[in-house]
Amino acid sequence: MGDPLRLGLIGFGNVGSGVVKALEENRELLAARCPRPLELRRIADIDLERRRPVTVDPKLLTTDAESVVRDPEIDVIIELIGGIEPARTLVETALAEGKSVVTANKAMLASHGPELLALAAEKGVRLLFEAAVGGGIPVVRALCESLAANKIERIQGILNGTSNYILSQMIYEEMSYEEALAEAQTLGYAEPDPTADVEGIDAANKIAILASLAFGFDIRYSDVYRVGISKLTRQDHKIAATEQYVIKPLATAEITEPGAVGISVQPAVVSISSPLATVGDVMNGIIIEGFPVGVVFLVGPGAGPEPTASAVLGDLMALSLLESDRAAPRPFLEIPVGKRPRITAECDCDGYWIRVFHRGGPDALAEIVCVLTEEHVPILKCIEEEREGDESGVSRVVVVLTDTALWEDIRCVVRRLGEAEWLEPDTSVLVMPRFD
Amino acid sequence: MGDPLRLGLIGFGNVGSGVVKALEENRELLAARCPRPLELRRIADIDLERRRPVTVDPKLLTTDAESVVRDPEIDVIIELIGGIEPARTLVETALAEGKSVVTANKAMLASHGPELLALAAEKGVRLLFEAAVGGGIPVVRALCESLAANKIERIQGILNGTSNYILSQMIYEEMSYEEALAEAQTLGYAEPDPTADVEGIDAANKIAILASLAFGFDIRYSDVYRVGISKLTRQDHKIAATEQYVIKPLATAEITEPGAVGISVQPAVVSISSPLATVGDVMNGIIIEGFPVGVVFLVGPGAGPEPTASAVLGDLMALSLLESDRAAPRPFLEIPVGKRPRITAECDCDGYWIRVFHRGGPDALAEIVCVLTEEHVPILKCIEEEREGDESGVSRVVVVLTDTALWEDIRCVVRRLGEAEWLEPDTSVLVMPRFD
């Protein structure tokens, strides 16, 4: 049995409590499996008074996170504060002090990951982050190890459980967006300010991280084309259902041509027979396509204290192996700072699902079709209905299903439709992803 | 760049050719990612004449596998012969010579894995086998690393693509078992002798390997309760479909009580809304349940040269990291030779689906029900129909859906039904797995 691996936890909220609880409950198993025993030595949080589902020795607790990351008697920092600052500065300090760091912080990584990874490499320590994407789904390590020999062509999936839950409630319980959001908040799936989840910010952070690893480029949060789910109506879901589709919050990253990456988070219209349609409730699901593996599909709980604890502890166990030998070589996949691809919002899809509201009378549909035709967008099907919830009875909803089309042409269509006076401004474009 | 990792391949069939092809096609990516470059130095096969989809320098080829495993200029052996002998002896020799081994050989591992792993540990080398279970699905490494902190409670899944394909064709194309098998053989999914696939031998090898890793016990192929798919009829699938079920080839391993493992491969009746029902064609799907992760579900191509090559190359890359330092500590999960659990065929399921054929006249159903009742097996539903394909018109089929019941009681029911003269001997018992 080696010397203990002395852990300092910063951030003792729900996820931090989950880690402490799992360390306790699986103590025997961890002791048997870890070459260096995991010992929690210090815990920092700004709020030491709140009630928590675990009890710890009060001597471990402090409000001074900086003293923990600088403590020479701590070997590894577990960062579970979330958000960019002060997390980034604390992690930077820890790495600079020669401590390895395990983090679940997707926002920090998607904005500053490449620099932090470079600092870790320079200092001969590790920055591990299985918990930052997909919660308990072993996707980061799968990409970096089991699938490391693959030329990854595409990663596509549902990376935000909250928005998946809201859309699932709208589809299967026929709730409005507002009702579904309120329920998600009641159940603790959504924050009081739900922006990061429903506007795709959380998923954009995650897909940027996965894309960087898979493609070996420096890709950041700000590169991601992002559309939220808050504009979708119950009627959108009903029309999709009659066409055998469901609307899912989809993150996509793919190599569109050598050196170019298409990366987006947006609601997508997904065939009910596709694997992603089966990922309901708050679950996440990730499809990885590459050569030689073909397609693999990973599903699991994308958030929550327990699944996240599984990922954090897996990383700590890896450190307990690696830290027995500081000179151990670096991982296969790294994110080279500044090695930038060309970035687009393009996505290799079967077509687009364009929904507009109009008050334009009987010619309106023909005029919409005309715009698409002029922009070379091939149309497969048009659906026109009265708009639900419109008491005047004059507003109508049109859905156009297109064949494959250039993203540029779709943008032109949206711009021209946005200029038409008889159309309401909120045109929604949903991709219809291809599943081979 | 370190010294090359000199590879010796034994077994240059379909999978071996897939590995050679992927080494070639992803050469650049592998060179960039591996601390020690992967260099294929020798290839052994009994048949050097057959046509292969790749061309190699003839100087690499030999029919003498033993000379390869003993070659001091080879660092790592890739074993893709399959079957127990001569693979086991060659792998043993390679490990004894101080070479690490990467293998896809489930039969060898499920019968001799613990001893071979112990030998590898003794010699300070590695025996890696991501490719042995689930083809390209990163399940072995997920269990051993990302999910290593979990107390695994159950592993359940479809681990044999051939039998999944045959059942899928019976369900969706309404083929007979014989037609579906013939098609699988034409497509190369089934061997001329399909026994290993359709009788559950292949899946039993795989679930024994996963159970050993997940539960830390020495569990072998011979421990697995095994029922094949060859007795299922088209009518079984039709009756299942009317009840909103599909029949899937299911492998299960679970901790039934401390120190006891229930492990089985058998056709199971699965709700069409369960995740495993979506795993069609030749795909594999594996559900892992544990604390703290909850449930994760991994899906992908379970066989074939390319997915298997992905797994083999992932293991070779891991060696290229590890072999830079022979003293690197051992992996978390090991299989302790001789640490045996109590083994049962029990499975925590919602109930059983018992199908019998009878010629017993109008009282037969009542007599069947009576047997179940006397054996304390609670009945949820009985279905009786004319037996399809019976020209005499007197044979009938009865399906009984039970509530949860003891496996022992089910065995008594099957034994007693087997003794009834008016019943045909081929009673089928299918489990109805629980998905939480």
HADDOCK unambig.tbl for C-alpha pairs under 7 A between the chains (distance, minus, plus):
assign (segid A and resid 22 and name CA) (segid B and resid 292 and name CA) 6.46 0.50 0.50
assign (segid A and resid 30 and name CA) (segid B and resid 149 and name CA) 6.36 0.50 0.50
assign (segid A and resid 33 and name CA) (segid B and resid 332 and name CA) 4.97 0.50 0.50
assign (segid A and resid 33 and name CA) (segid B and resid 333 and name CA) 6.78 0.50 0.50
assign (segid A and resid 34 and name CA) (segid B and resid 332 and name CA) 6.54 0.50 0.50
assign (segid A and resid 136 and name CA) (segid B and resid 293 and name CA) 5.52 0.50 0.50
assign (segid A and resid 137 and name CA) (segid B and resid 296 and name CA) 6.33 0.50 0.50
assign (segid A and resid 138 and name CA) (segid B and resid 142 and name CA) 6.22 0.50 0.50
assign (segid A and resid 138 and name CA) (segid B and resid 146 and name CA) 5.64 0.50 0.50
assign (segid A and resid 141 and name CA) (segid B and resid 146 and name CA) 6.72 0.50 0.50
assign (segid A and resid 142 and name CA) (segid B and resid 138 and name CA) 6.21 0.50 0.50
assign (segid A and resid 145 and name CA) (segid B and resid 314 and name CA) 6.15 0.50 0.50
assign (segid A and resid 146 and name CA) (segid B and resid 138 and name CA) 5.64 0.50 0.50
assign (segid A and resid 146 and name CA) (segid B and resid 141 and name CA) 6.73 0.50 0.50
assign (segid A and resid 146 and name CA) (segid B and resid 311 and name CA) 6.23 0.50 0.50
assign (segid A and resid 146 and name CA) (segid B and resid 314 and name CA) 4.77 0.50 0.50
assign (segid A and resid 146 and name CA) (segid B and resid 315 and name CA) 7.00 0.50 0.50
assign (segid A and resid 147 and name CA) (segid B and resid 310 and name CA) 6.43 0.50 0.50
assign (segid A and resid 147 and name CA) (segid B and resid 311 and name CA) 6.99 0.50 0.50
assign (segid A and resid 147 and name CA) (segid B and resid 314 and name CA) 5.92 0.50 0.50
assign (segid A and resid 148 and name CA) (segid B and resid 314 and name CA) 5.84 0.50 0.50
assign (segid A and resid 149 and name CA) (segid B and resid 30 and name CA) 6.35 0.50 0.50
assign (segid A and resid 149 and name CA) (segid B and resid 310 and name CA) 6.30 0.50 0.50
assign (segid A and resid 149 and name CA) (segid B and resid 313 and name CA) 5.83 0.50 0.50
assign (segid A and resid 149 and name CA) (segid B and resid 314 and name CA) 5.55 0.50 0.50
assign (segid A and resid 150 and name CA) (segid B and resid 310 and name CA) 6.56 0.50 0.50
assign (segid A and resid 292 and name CA) (segid B and resid 22 and name CA) 6.47 0.50 0.50
assign (segid A and resid 292 and name CA) (segid B and resid 306 and name CA) 4.83 0.50 0.50
assign (segid A and resid 292 and name CA) (segid B and resid 307 and name CA) 5.82 0.50 0.50
assign (segid A and resid 292 and name CA) (segid B and resid 309 and name CA) 6.68 0.50 0.50
assign (segid A and resid 292 and name CA) (segid B and resid 310 and name CA) 5.51 0.50 0.50
assign (segid A and resid 293 and name CA) (segid B and resid 136 and name CA) 5.51 0.50 0.50
assign (segid A and resid 293 and name CA) (segid B and resid 306 and name CA) 5.79 0.50 0.50
assign (segid A and resid 293 and name CA) (segid B and resid 307 and name CA) 4.10 0.50 0.50
assign (segid A and resid 293 and name CA) (segid B and resid 310 and name CA) 5.16 0.50 0.50
assign (segid A and resid 294 and name CA) (segid B and resid 307 and name CA) 6.46 0.50 0.50
assign (segid A and resid 295 and name CA) (segid B and resid 300 and name CA) 6.09 0.50 0.50
assign (segid A and resid 296 and name CA) (segid B and resid 137 and name CA) 6.33 0.50 0.50
assign (segid A and resid 296 and name CA) (segid B and resid 299 and name CA) 5.70 0.50 0.50
assign (segid A and resid 296 and name CA) (segid B and resid 300 and name CA) 4.33 0.50 0.50
assign (segid A and resid 297 and name CA) (segid B and resid 298 and name CA) 5.95 0.50 0.50
assign (segid A and resid 297 and name CA) (segid B and resid 299 and name CA) 4.92 0.50 0.50
assign (segid A and resid 297 and name CA) (segid B and resid 300 and name CA) 6.11 0.50 0.50
assign (segid A and resid 298 and name CA) (segid B and resid 297 and name CA) 5.95 0.50 0.50
assign (segid A and resid 298 and name CA) (segid B and resid 298 and name CA) 4.65 0.50 0.50
assign (segid A and resid 298 and name CA) (segid B and resid 299 and name CA) 6.24 0.50 0.50
assign (segid A and resid 299 and name CA) (segid B and resid 296 and name CA) 5.70 0.50 0.50
assign (segid A and resid 299 and name CA) (segid B and resid 297 and name CA) 4.92 0.50 0.50
assign (segid A and resid 299 and name CA) (segid B and resid 298 and name CA) 6.25 0.50 0.50
assign (segid A and resid 300 and name CA) (segid B and resid 295 and name CA) 6.09 0.50 0.50
assign (segid A and resid 300 and name CA) (segid B and resid 296 and name CA) 4.33 0.50 0.50
assign (segid A and resid 300 and name CA) (segid B and resid 297 and name CA) 6.11 0.50 0.50
assign (segid A and resid 306 and name CA) (segid B and resid 292 and name CA) 4.85 0.50 0.50
assign (segid A and resid 306 and name CA) (segid B and resid 293 and name CA) 5.79 0.50 0.50
assign (segid A and resid 307 and name CA) (segid B and resid 292 and name CA) 5.83 0.50 0.50
assign (segid A and resid 307 and name CA) (segid B and resid 293 and name CA) 4.09 0.50 0.50
assign (segid A and resid 307 and name CA) (segid B and resid 294 and name CA) 6.46 0.50 0.50
assign (segid A and resid 309 and name CA) (segid B and resid 292 and name CA) 6.68 0.50 0.50
assign (segid A and resid 310 and name CA) (segid B and resid 147 and name CA) 6.42 0.50 0.50
assign (segid A and resid 310 and name CA) (segid B and resid 149 and name CA) 6.29 0.50 0.50
assign (segid A and resid 310 and name CA) (segid B and resid 150 and name CA) 6.55 0.50 0.50
assign (segid A and resid 310 and name CA) (segid B and resid 292 and name CA) 5.51 0.50 0.50
assign (segid A and resid 310 and name CA) (segid B and resid 293 and name CA) 5.16 0.50 0.50
assign (segid A and resid 311 and name CA) (segid B and resid 146 and name CA) 6.23 0.50 0.50
assign (segid A and resid 311 and name CA) (segid B and resid 147 and name CA) 6.98 0.50 0.50
assign (segid A and resid 313 and name CA) (segid B and resid 149 and name CA) 5.83 0.50 0.50
assign (segid A and resid 314 and name CA) (segid B and resid 145 and name CA) 6.16 0.50 0.50
assign (segid A and resid 314 and name CA) (segid B and resid 146 and name CA) 4.78 0.50 0.50
assign (segid A and resid 314 and name CA) (segid B and resid 147 and name CA) 5.91 0.50 0.50
assign (segid A and resid 314 and name CA) (segid B and resid 148 and name CA) 5.84 0.50 0.50
assign (segid A and resid 314 and name CA) (segid B and resid 149 and name CA) 5.54 0.50 0.50
assign (segid A and resid 321 and name CA) (segid B and resid 329 and name CA) 6.34 0.50 0.50
assign (segid A and resid 329 and name CA) (segid B and resid 321 and name CA) 6.36 0.50 0.50
assign (segid A and resid 332 and name CA) (segid B and resid 33 and name CA) 5.01 0.50 0.50
assign (segid A and resid 332 and name CA) (segid B and resid 34 and name CA) 6.55 0.50 0.50
assign (segid A and resid 333 and name CA) (segid B and resid 33 and name CA) 6.79 0.50 0.50
